[in-house]
Amino acid sequence: MSDDFSLDVDDLERRMNGAISSMRREFAALRTGRASAAMLDSVTVNAYGQPVPVNQVGTINVPEPRMISINVWDKSLVSNVEKAILESGLGINPQTNGPLILLPIPDLNEERRRELSKLAGQFAEGARVAIRQVRRDGMEQIKRAGADGLSEDDQKLWEDEVQELTNNSIASVDQALANKQAEILQV
């Protein structure tokens, strides 16, 4: 049985990268004082009796560093889009001009920057926890294989490989967090 064991390292790496990707999507939705279409990813609009993402009812553009524009395709949905943005918690007051909705991005005050930085840290910690869970799954597979006859040397080699993968993933999370916090705190 010991020669048959093969840990699916690619699966572990894919799952760890999934945690990092999820964290990066959460980072993209954080408002940093700069306009980004990704800020609207979490906004859903009640359109035709269905909740749909705002990017499915209009064209989103970033014409200036502190401005987002939404050109709503169906004029009857303009008020729904405006209401969804107000209720989203983004802290942005939409300005409507026919089918065009302008979203001026206000400057962040120091307190709000610290809150967003702390929130980014929470997103990063969630990714670290997910990565450590994947590591735990891999280590348990190795221990089960050891109980089934995998040699201690082979166990150590597999454990080292899983630990190296974990360390690299955690380093990626830490680097992404440092970059995001620098972006948030930049005045």
Secondary structure, 3 states (H helix, E strand, C coil): CHHHCCCCHHHHHHHHHHHHHHHHHHHHHCCCCCCCHHHHCCCEEEECCEEEEHHHCEEEEEEECCEEEEEECCHHHHHHHHHHHHHCCCCCCCEEECCEEEEECCCCCHHHHHHHHHHHHHHHHHHHHHHHHHHHHHHHHHHHHHHCCCCHHHHHHHHHHHHHHHHHHHHHHHHHHHHHHHHHHCC
